[in-house]
Amino acid sequence: MKTFKWAAIALLFFALVSIVPGHSSAQFKFSDISPDKEYFDQVHYIAELGIVNKADKFNPGNNLTRAHAAKMLVIASGKKDMPTPNVQFKDLKPGTEQYEFASRAVELGYFKKKADGSFGPNEKLKRDEMGYALSVAFNLSQNITVDRPLMLTDMKDHPFSKEINGLYYGGVSQGDAGKFLPKDYLTRSQFALFVARALNDEYRLTVKLPEQTSRTYFAKVSTGGDNLNVRTHPAVTGDVVDRLKDGEIVEVIGQTGDWLLILINGNNGYIHSRYTVEVGSQAPSDDDDVATEEPEEPEVSEPEDTEPEEESDNPSPTNGLVGKVTANVLNVRKSPDGTSAVVGKLSLNQKVAIESINGNWAKINLQSGSGYVHKNYLKLINQTGNPLKDRIIVIDAGHGGKDPGTLKNNLTEKEIVLKVSKLVEGKLKNAGAKVLTTRSSDAYLTLEQRTDYAKKHYAEAFVSIHVNSAGSTSAKGSEVYYDSSTNPNATESRLLANKIQENLVKGANMSDRGVKDQRFYVIRNNNVAAVLVELGFITNPDDFKKLSSEQYMELYAEAIYQGLVQYYAAQ
């Protein structure tokens, strides 16, 4: 009796084990694919999904046929159960498996019938046909733009260039040494890799995106006397469209690897960075952050109905507001006009009582009487109430419209930063600040429009919000930039950057990449405390989870808000 009982228990145990989900699947593997192969995981992944049959051998080196590719793509894209379309082929009979999948693939637009009405089920599949089919099946097509240039040089002028460009930026295929090899035949292992990458982010390749165009500067050609080729693509295989002379200066608007994207004769082109030097690239020392001589009052382009040359009859009164001088020497003028007589001078960090503010001019009280100073060279500090009350702060959500910024899994930088910007805006308004946003919707703005907007509205601080990306998934964390090359308020910008970075690291638990001096356009062409915030790396798995989380968007916004509070609270 005992023997029978234990035998029954043993049988029950093995029966339970045999029906545990994934048990039999975990044991399966193709006999002709060893674990050291690049495609080992991906081939078995698509086998578990039923995209390929579980058989003894996979035959990874065999060329893929059109019929096999049609079947795999129809199953992978979830269209296996769609009604069989009535498509006529001269070489396939209705009711056969090849017809069932080929007709669906043609109806879905993955493949096209040949001119003679055949499908060619046993023909070897070429890489360009594969790229087109895969791109259509998974909606990966990508227009060729400045932000997404065609990196695979042999696809130039190819009818499937947009589709193959989509595979590149979708992390599905990055070709071989800068080429896609469109007319080569495709192997079964290669196709398995591509399908797995399209289906699962875990298998996708890391995409090194061109640097965004927020950093623009001037570079001088330095070749030792030779001309420098300007090419259509960031590679020596790109066509030469122009040549630059040694010593010639050009504007750099982006970068891809070692190649600089430049503006030349109104068009874009690429030059190799090795043969250039940045104009004025040497960073000033800490002692040079503030000019040793009196800064010139900036020439601000104002609309006709804004800042008057003379003080209006109704300047905005202040209550207990103090201005802290941010320039080494600042002129006090008789009237609110840059050409008015100088009646006094203020020194760095000197504090003065503010009587009223009108546009860019602050009326102050001196022992000798009233005078006017340019507001850009004062840090305005409330002596009572919330430190942010009445401060004019511009929040700039980077990118927008036709410029999506960096992206991953269809989540774009422009979406993330707009959400965070709106949260920051709400917090600042609740604190009594006068908040201005460069965009409140999915709108495209040039970099110049963003900085002009800040100047037009007499901004006192400027915060541009962005998301980072890198060629390596290991790069992670937040960083905040300021500029000391042309922004006269470099010191104040650095102080604000430090406060925001400290709060990002602490409040959102971000890796600390520090505060950096860099020539990004929107902070370089500002004349107030201006910073550019990189929340985190969309290319890093940990950062991506945060960037795609509503909870962390709130934490990012709170960190930026607290950084502004702490900056303005500092006396």
C-alpha positions as CSV (number, residue, x, y, z in Angstrom):
1,M,0.0,0.0,0.0
2,K,2.8,2.4,0.9
3,T,4.5,1.5,-2.4
4,F,1.4,2.4,-4.4
5,K,1.0,5.7,-2.4
6,W,4.5,6.9,-3.1
7,A,4.3,5.9,-6.7
8,A,1.1,7.9,-7.0
9,I,2.7,11.0,-5.4
10,A,5.7,10.7,-7.8
11,L,3.4,10.4,-10.8
12,L,1.4,13.5,-9.6
13,F,4.6,15.5,-9.1
14,F,5.9,14.7,-12.6
15,A,2.5,15.6,-14.0
16,L,2.5,18.9,-12.3
17,V,6.0,19.7,-13.4
18,S,5.1,18.8,-17.0
19,I,2.3,21.4,-17.1
20,V,4.2,24.3,-15.5
21,P,4.1,27.1,-18.0
22,G,7.4,27.5,-19.8
23,H,8.9,24.3,-18.4
24,S,9.1,22.5,-21.7
25,S,9.8,25.8,-23.6
26,A,12.8,26.5,-21.4
27,Q,14.3,23.2,-22.3
28,F,13.9,23.7,-26.1
29,K,16.8,24.8,-28.3
30,F,17.9,24.2,-31.9
31,S,20.6,21.7,-32.2
32,D,22.5,23.8,-34.8
33,I,22.7,27.0,-32.7
34,S,25.2,27.2,-29.9
35,P,24.8,29.7,-27.0
36,D,27.9,31.7,-28.1
37,K,26.2,32.8,-31.3
38,E,25.1,36.5,-31.5
39,Y,21.6,35.4,-32.5
40,F,21.1,32.5,-30.0
41,D,18.6,34.4,-27.7
42,Q,16.8,36.1,-30.5
43,V,16.2,32.9,-32.5
44,H,14.8,31.1,-29.5
45,Y,12.7,34.1,-28.5
46,I,10.9,34.2,-31.9
47,A,10.5,30.3,-31.7
48,E,8.8,30.7,-28.3
49,L,6.4,33.2,-29.9
50,G,5.6,30.7,-32.7
51,I,7.1,32.9,-35.4
52,V,9.3,29.9,-36.5
53,N,8.6,26.3,-35.9
54,K,10.4,24.4,-33.2
55,A,12.3,21.8,-35.1
56,D,15.6,20.0,-34.6
57,K,17.5,22.5,-36.7
58,F,17.0,26.2,-37.5
59,N,19.5,26.3,-40.5
60,P,20.7,29.8,-39.5
61,G,23.0,30.2,-42.5
62,N,20.4,29.4,-45.2
63,N,19.1,32.2,-47.3
64,L,15.5,33.3,-46.4
65,T,12.9,33.0,-49.1
66,R,10.0,35.4,-49.7
67,A,7.5,32.8,-48.6
68,H,9.3,32.2,-45.3
69,A,9.6,36.0,-44.7
70,A,5.9,36.6,-45.4
71,K,4.9,33.9,-42.9
72,M,7.2,35.2,-40.2
73,L,6.2,38.8,-40.6
74,V,2.4,38.1,-40.7
75,I,2.7,36.1,-37.4
76,A,5.1,38.6,-35.8
77,S,2.8,41.5,-36.5
78,G,-0.2,39.7,-35.1
79,K,-2.1,39.4,-38.4
80,K,-2.2,35.6,-38.5
81,D,-5.9,35.4,-37.9
82,M,-7.0,38.1,-40.4
83,P,-9.4,36.8,-43.1
84,T,-7.6,35.5,-46.1
85,P,-7.6,38.2,-48.8
86,N,-8.6,37.3,-52.3
87,V,-5.3,38.0,-54.1
88,Q,-4.5,36.2,-57.3
89,F,-1.0,34.9,-57.9
90,K,0.0,33.0,-61.0
91,D,2.4,30.8,-58.9
92,L,0.4,30.1,-55.8
93,K,-2.9,28.2,-55.3
94,P,-5.5,29.3,-52.8
95,G,-5.8,27.0,-49.8
96,T,-2.1,26.3,-49.5
97,E,-0.1,27.7,-46.6
98,Q,2.2,29.7,-48.8
99,Y,-0.9,31.4,-50.4
100,E,-2.5,32.1,-47.0
101,F,0.5,34.0,-45.8
102,A,1.6,35.6,-49.1
103,S,-1.9,37.0,-49.7
104,R,-2.0,38.5,-46.2
105,A,1.5,40.0,-46.6
106,V,0.6,41.6,-49.9
107,E,-2.7,42.9,-48.6
108,L,-0.9,44.4,-45.6
109,G,1.6,46.1,-47.9
110,Y,4.6,44.1,-46.6
111,F,5.3,42.7,-50.1
112,K,4.2,43.5,-53.6
113,K,3.2,41.2,-56.4
114,K,5.7,41.0,-59.2
115,A,4.9,42.6,-62.6
116,D,3.9,39.3,-64.1
117,G,1.4,38.6,-61.3
118,S,3.6,36.1,-59.4
119,F,4.8,36.2,-55.8
120,G,8.0,34.3,-56.1
121,P,7.7,32.3,-52.9
122,N,11.0,30.4,-53.3
123,E,13.1,33.4,-54.4
124,K,15.8,34.5,-52.0
125,L,15.0,37.6,-50.1
126,K,17.3,40.6,-50.6
127,R,18.1,43.0,-47.7
128,D,16.3,46.0,-49.2
129,E,13.1,44.0,-49.7
130,M,13.4,42.8,-46.1
131,G,14.0,46.3,-44.8
132,Y,10.9,47.6,-46.6
133,A,8.7,44.8,-45.4
134,L,9.9,45.0,-41.8
135,S,9.6,48.8,-41.7
136,V,6.0,48.6,-43.0
137,A,5.1,45.8,-40.6
138,F,6.3,47.6,-37.5
139,N,5.7,51.2,-38.7
140,L,9.4,52.1,-38.5
141,S,9.8,54.4,-41.5
142,Q,11.8,57.5,-40.7
143,N,12.1,60.6,-42.9
144,I,15.7,61.8,-43.6
145,T,16.2,65.0,-41.7
146,V,18.9,67.0,-40.0
147,D,18.1,65.3,-36.8
148,R,17.9,61.9,-38.4
149,P,20.4,61.9,-41.3
150,L,20.8,58.9,-43.5
151,M,23.8,57.1,-41.9
152,L,23.9,54.1,-44.3
153,T,25.6,55.7,-47.3
154,D,24.7,53.1,-49.9
155,M,21.0,53.8,-49.4
156,K,21.2,57.3,-50.9
157,D,18.6,57.8,-53.6
158,H,17.3,54.2,-53.0
159,P,13.5,54.0,-53.2
160,F,13.4,52.4,-49.7
161,S,15.8,54.9,-48.1
162,K,13.1,56.1,-45.6
163,E,12.3,52.6,-44.6
164,I,15.9,51.6,-44.0
165,N,16.5,54.9,-42.2
166,G,13.7,53.8,-39.8
167,L,15.5,50.5,-39.2
168,Y,18.6,52.3,-38.3
169,Y,17.1,54.7,-35.8
170,G,14.7,52.1,-34.5
171,G,17.7,50.0,-33.4
172,V,16.9,47.1,-35.7
173,S,19.8,47.3,-38.2
174,Q,22.8,49.5,-38.4
175,G,24.3,47.8,-41.5
176,D,28.0,46.9,-41.9
177,A,30.7,49.6,-41.7
178,G,28.3,52.4,-42.7
179,K,26.6,50.4,-45.5
180,F,23.3,48.5,-45.6
181,L,24.2,46.3,-48.6
182,P,20.7,46.3,-50.1
183,K,21.3,43.7,-52.8
184,D,22.8,41.1,-50.6
185,Y,20.7,38.1,-49.8
186,L,19.4,37.7,-46.2
187,T,20.1,34.7,-44.0
188,R,17.6,33.2,-41.6
189,S,19.7,34.2,-38.6
190,Q,19.9,37.8,-39.7
191,F,16.1,38.0,-40.2
192,A,15.5,36.5,-36.7
193,L,17.7,39.2,-35.2
194,F,15.8,41.9,-37.0
195,V,12.4,40.6,-36.1
196,A,13.3,40.1,-32.4
197,R,14.7,43.7,-32.2
198,A,11.5,45.1,-33.8
199,L,9.4,43.2,-31.2
200,N,11.4,43.6,-28.0
201,D,13.4,46.6,-26.7
202,E,15.7,44.3,-24.9
203,Y,17.3,43.2,-28.2
204,R,17.4,46.6,-29.9
205,L,20.7,48.1,-30.8
206,T,21.8,51.3,-29.1
207,V,21.3,54.2,-31.4
208,K,23.7,57.1,-31.3
209,L,21.6,60.1,-32.3
210,P,23.1,63.2,-33.8
211,E,23.6,65.9,-31.2
212,Q,20.7,68.2,-31.0
213,T,21.1,71.6,-32.6
214,S,20.8,73.6,-29.3
215,R,24.6,73.9,-29.2
216,T,25.7,76.2,-32.0
217,Y,29.0,77.8,-32.2
218,F,31.6,78.9,-34.8
219,A,34.6,76.8,-35.9
220,K,37.6,77.8,-37.9
221,V,39.1,75.5,-40.5
222,S,42.6,74.4,-39.6
223,T,44.2,72.2,-42.3
224,G,47.6,73.8,-42.6
225,G,46.8,75.3,-46.0
226,D,44.6,72.6,-47.7
227,N,41.0,72.9,-48.5
228,L,38.5,71.0,-46.4
229,N,35.7,68.9,-48.1
230,V,32.1,69.5,-47.1
231,R,30.1,66.3,-47.5
232,T,26.4,65.3,-47.7
233,H,26.8,62.7,-45.0
234,P,28.9,62.2,-41.9
235,A,31.3,59.9,-43.6
236,V,34.1,60.0,-46.2
237,T,31.8,58.2,-48.6
238,G,29.4,61.2,-48.6
239,D,29.4,63.3,-51.8
240,V,31.6,66.5,-51.7
241,V,29.2,69.4,-52.1
242,D,31.6,72.3,-51.3
243,R,35.1,73.1,-50.0
244,L,36.3,75.4,-47.3
245,K,39.6,77.3,-47.3
246,D,42.1,77.1,-44.4
247,G,41.1,79.7,-41.8
248,E,37.5,80.0,-43.0
249,I,35.0,80.3,-40.2
250,V,31.6,78.4,-40.3
251,E,28.7,78.0,-37.9
252,V,28.3,74.5,-36.3
253,I,24.8,73.5,-35.6
254,G,25.2,69.8,-34.6
255,Q,27.5,66.8,-34.5
256,T,27.4,63.1,-35.4
257,G,30.4,61.3,-34.0
258,D,33.6,63.1,-35.3
259,W,31.6,65.0,-38.0
260,L,30.3,68.5,-37.5
261,L,27.1,69.6,-39.1
262,I,27.5,73.1,-40.5
263,L,25.6,75.8,-42.3
264,I,27.1,76.8,-45.6
265,N,25.5,79.0,-48.2
266,G,22.1,78.4,-46.6
267,N,22.5,74.6,-46.8
268,N,23.7,71.8,-44.4
269,G,26.9,69.9,-44.8
270,Y,29.4,67.8,-42.8
271,I,33.1,68.4,-42.1
272,H,35.5,66.4,-40.0
273,S,36.1,67.9,-36.6
274,R,39.8,66.9,-36.7
275,Y,40.5,69.8,-39.1
276,T,38.7,72.5,-37.1
277,V,39.2,74.6,-33.9
278,E,36.4,76.2,-32.1
279,V,36.4,80.0,-32.2
280,G,36.8,81.4,-28.7
281,S,36.7,77.9,-27.3
282,Q,39.0,78.5,-24.3
283,A,36.9,78.6,-21.2
284,P,37.4,81.5,-18.9
285,S,38.7,80.9,-15.4
286,D,36.5,81.5,-12.4
287,D,38.0,85.0,-11.9
288,D,36.8,85.9,-15.4
289,D,33.1,85.0,-14.9
290,V,32.3,88.7,-14.4
291,A,33.7,91.4,-16.6
292,T,36.3,93.5,-15.0
293,E,35.0,96.5,-16.9
294,E,31.6,98.0,-17.0
295,P,29.4,95.8,-19.2
296,E,27.6,97.5,-22.0
297,E,23.8,97.7,-21.6
298,P,22.5,95.1,-24.0
299,E,20.8,96.1,-27.2
300,V,17.4,94.4,-26.9
301,S,15.1,94.3,-29.9
302,E,11.7,95.3,-28.5
303,P,8.3,95.4,-30.1
304,E,7.0,98.8,-30.9
305,D,4.6,98.9,-27.9
306,T,7.0,97.8,-25.2
307,E,10.0,99.3,-23.5
308,P,9.9,103.1,-23.8
309,E,13.0,105.3,-24.0
310,E,11.7,107.3,-21.1
311,E,10.1,106.0,-18.0
312,S,6.4,105.7,-18.3
313,D,3.9,107.4,-15.9
314,N,3.0,104.0,-14.4
315,P,6.1,102.0,-13.5
316,S,5.5,98.9,-11.4
317,P,6.1,99.7,-7.8
318,T,8.0,97.3,-5.5
319,N,7.7,96.5,-1.9
320,G,10.8,95.7,0.0
321,L,12.7,94.6,-3.1
322,V,16.5,94.7,-3.2
323,G,18.7,94.5,-6.2
324,K,22.1,92.8,-5.8
325,V,24.6,93.9,-8.5
326,T,25.9,91.1,-10.7
327,A,28.5,93.1,-12.7
328,N,31.9,94.4,-11.5
329,V,30.8,97.9,-12.3
330,L,27.3,99.1,-13.2
331,N,26.4,102.6,-14.3
332,V,23.6,104.5,-12.6
333,R,21.9,106.8,-15.1
334,K,19.8,109.9,-14.8
335,S,17.0,108.4,-16.8
336,P,16.0,105.0,-18.1
337,D,18.0,105.3,-21.3
338,G,21.4,103.8,-22.2
339,T,22.6,107.2,-23.5
340,S,21.5,109.1,-20.4
341,A,24.1,110.8,-18.2
342,V,25.9,108.6,-15.7
343,V,25.2,109.9,-12.1
344,G,26.9,107.1,-10.2
345,K,28.4,103.6,-10.2
346,L,27.6,100.4,-8.3
347,S,30.1,97.6,-7.6
348,L,29.8,93.8,-7.6
349,N,27.5,92.4,-4.9
350,Q,26.4,95.8,-3.8
351,K,22.7,95.9,-2.7
352,V,20.4,98.7,-3.5
353,A,16.7,99.4,-2.7
354,I,14.4,99.2,-5.7
355,E,11.7,101.8,-5.9
356,S,10.1,100.7,-9.2
357,I,10.7,98.7,-12.3
358,N,9.8,99.7,-15.8
359,G,10.7,97.2,-18.6
360,N,14.4,96.6,-18.4
361,W,15.1,99.6,-16.1
362,A,15.0,99.6,-12.3
363,K,14.7,102.9,-10.4
364,I,16.8,102.9,-7.3
365,N,17.4,105.1,-4.3
366,L,20.9,106.5,-3.7
367,Q,22.1,109.0,-1.0
368,S,22.4,111.5,-3.8
369,G,18.9,110.8,-5.1
370,S,17.2,108.5,-7.5
371,G,18.8,106.9,-10.6
372,Y,18.3,104.1,-13.0
373,V,20.2,100.9,-13.7
374,H,19.7,98.1,-16.2
375,K,17.7,95.3,-14.6
376,N,19.8,92.6,-16.3
377,Y,22.7,93.3,-14.0
378,L,20.7,93.0,-10.8
379,K,19.6,89.9,-9.0
380,L,16.2,90.9,-7.6
381,I,15.6,89.7,-4.0
382,N,12.4,89.8,-2.2
383,Q,12.8,90.8,1.5
384,T,9.4,89.5,2.5
385,G,7.1,86.7,1.3
386,N,7.9,84.0,-1.2
387,P,11.3,84.5,-2.9
388,L,9.7,83.9,-6.3
389,K,6.9,86.4,-6.0
390,D,6.8,88.7,-9.0
391,R,10.0,87.3,-10.5
392,I,9.8,87.0,-14.3
393,I,10.9,83.4,-15.2
394,V,10.9,81.9,-18.7
395,I,10.4,78.1,-18.9
396,D,11.6,76.7,-22.3
397,A,10.4,73.2,-23.2
398,G,13.0,72.1,-25.7
399,H,12.3,70.9,-29.3
400,G,8.6,70.6,-30.5
401,G,6.7,70.3,-33.7
402,K,8.8,68.9,-36.5
403,D,11.7,68.6,-34.1
404,P,11.0,65.6,-31.8
405,G,14.4,65.7,-30.1
406,T,15.7,62.3,-29.0
407,L,13.3,59.3,-28.6
408,K,12.9,55.7,-27.6
409,N,9.9,53.4,-27.9
410,N,7.9,56.1,-29.6
411,L,8.4,58.4,-26.5
412,T,9.9,61.6,-27.6
413,E,11.9,64.2,-25.8
414,K,9.5,67.0,-26.9
415,E,6.6,65.2,-25.1
416,I,8.6,64.6,-21.9
417,V,9.9,68.1,-21.5
418,L,6.6,69.7,-22.3
419,K,4.9,67.8,-19.5
420,V,7.6,68.6,-17.0
421,S,7.6,72.3,-18.1
422,K,3.9,72.6,-17.5
423,L,4.3,71.1,-14.0
424,V,7.1,73.6,-13.3
425,E,4.9,76.4,-14.6
426,G,2.1,75.5,-12.2
427,K,4.4,75.4,-9.2
428,L,6.0,78.8,-10.0
429,K,2.6,80.4,-10.5
430,N,1.4,79.1,-7.2
431,A,4.4,80.8,-5.7
432,G,3.4,84.1,-7.2
433,A,6.0,84.2,-10.0
434,K,5.3,85.7,-13.4
435,V,5.8,82.7,-15.6
436,L,6.3,82.7,-19.3
437,T,6.6,79.6,-21.4
438,T,8.2,79.5,-24.9
439,R,5.7,76.8,-25.9
440,S,2.6,75.3,-24.3
441,S,1.8,72.9,-27.1
442,D,3.6,70.7,-29.7
443,A,4.9,73.8,-31.6
444,Y,8.2,74.3,-33.4
445,L,10.3,77.3,-32.4
446,T,13.7,78.3,-33.6
447,L,16.4,78.8,-31.0
448,E,16.5,82.5,-31.8
449,Q,12.7,82.8,-31.2
450,R,13.2,81.3,-27.8
451,T,15.8,83.7,-26.7
452,D,14.1,86.7,-28.3
453,Y,11.0,85.8,-26.5
454,A,12.8,86.0,-23.2
455,K,14.3,89.4,-24.0
456,K,11.1,90.8,-25.3
457,H,9.3,90.0,-22.0
458,Y,12.1,91.2,-19.7
459,A,12.9,87.8,-18.3
460,E,14.9,87.6,-15.1
461,A,15.7,83.9,-15.3
462,F,15.6,81.4,-18.1
463,V,15.4,77.6,-17.7
464,S,15.5,75.3,-20.8
465,I,14.5,71.7,-20.2
466,H,15.8,68.8,-22.2
467,V,16.4,65.0,-22.2
468,N,19.8,63.5,-23.0
469,S,20.9,60.5,-25.2
470,A,24.1,58.7,-25.7
471,G,25.6,56.0,-27.9
472,S,26.1,53.8,-24.8
473,T,23.3,52.6,-22.5
474,S,25.7,53.1,-19.5
475,A,25.5,56.9,-19.7
476,K,23.0,58.0,-17.1
477,G,22.1,60.9,-14.7
478,S,21.2,64.5,-14.8
479,E,23.4,67.5,-15.6
480,V,22.8,71.3,-15.9
481,Y,24.6,73.7,-18.2
482,Y,25.4,77.4,-18.1
483,D,27.5,79.5,-20.4
484,S,30.4,81.8,-19.7
485,S,31.4,82.6,-23.2
486,T,29.0,85.4,-23.9
487,N,26.3,85.4,-21.2
488,P,27.2,88.4,-19.0
489,N,25.4,86.7,-16.0
490,A,27.6,83.6,-16.1
491,T,28.2,83.6,-12.3
492,E,24.4,83.8,-11.6
493,S,23.7,81.1,-14.2
494,R,26.2,78.8,-12.5
495,L,24.7,79.4,-9.1
496,L,21.2,78.6,-10.4
497,A,22.5,75.5,-12.3
498,N,24.1,74.3,-9.0
499,K,20.8,74.6,-7.1
500,I,18.8,72.8,-9.8
501,Q,21.3,70.0,-10.1
502,E,21.5,69.5,-6.4
503,N,17.7,69.0,-6.2
504,L,17.6,66.7,-9.3
505,V,20.2,64.4,-7.7
506,K,18.5,64.5,-4.3
507,G,14.8,64.7,-5.2
508,A,14.8,62.4,-8.2
509,N,17.6,60.2,-7.1
510,M,19.6,60.9,-10.3
511,S,23.2,60.1,-10.9
512,D,25.2,63.3,-10.5
513,R,26.9,64.4,-13.8
514,G,27.5,67.8,-12.4
515,V,27.2,71.4,-13.6
516,K,29.0,72.2,-16.9
517,D,30.0,75.3,-18.8
518,Q,28.9,74.8,-22.4
519,R,28.0,77.0,-25.4
520,F,24.4,76.0,-26.0
521,Y,22.6,78.6,-28.1
522,V,19.7,79.4,-25.7
523,I,21.9,80.0,-22.7
524,R,24.8,81.6,-24.7
525,N,22.4,84.1,-26.3
526,N,20.7,85.1,-23.1
527,N,21.7,88.0,-20.9
528,V,20.2,86.9,-17.6
529,A,20.7,83.8,-15.3
530,A,20.1,81.1,-17.9
531,V,20.5,77.3,-17.6
532,L,19.9,74.2,-19.8
533,V,18.7,71.2,-17.8
534,E,19.3,67.6,-19.1
535,L,16.9,65.5,-16.9
536,G,18.4,62.1,-17.8
537,F,19.4,59.8,-20.6
538,I,16.5,58.3,-22.6
539,T,19.1,55.7,-23.8
540,N,19.7,54.3,-20.3
541,P,17.2,51.8,-19.0
542,D,17.0,53.2,-15.4
543,D,16.7,56.8,-16.6
544,F,14.1,55.8,-19.2
545,K,11.9,54.3,-16.6
546,K,12.0,57.6,-14.7
547,L,11.5,59.8,-17.8
548,S,8.5,57.8,-18.8
549,S,7.0,57.9,-15.3
550,E,4.3,60.5,-14.3
551,Q,5.6,60.2,-10.7
552,Y,9.2,61.1,-11.8
553,M,8.0,63.9,-14.0
554,E,6.5,65.5,-10.9
555,L,9.8,64.9,-9.1
556,Y,11.8,66.5,-11.9
557,A,9.5,69.6,-11.9
558,E,9.7,69.9,-8.1
559,A,13.5,69.7,-8.3
560,I,13.6,72.6,-10.9
561,Y,11.1,74.6,-8.8
562,Q,13.1,74.1,-5.6
563,G,16.3,75.1,-7.4
564,L,14.7,78.4,-8.4
565,V,13.4,78.9,-4.9
566,Q,16.8,78.3,-3.3
567,Y,18.5,80.5,-5.9
568,Y,16.3,83.5,-5.2
569,A,16.2,82.9,-1.5
570,A,20.0,83.3,-1.3
571,Q,20.8,86.8,-0.2
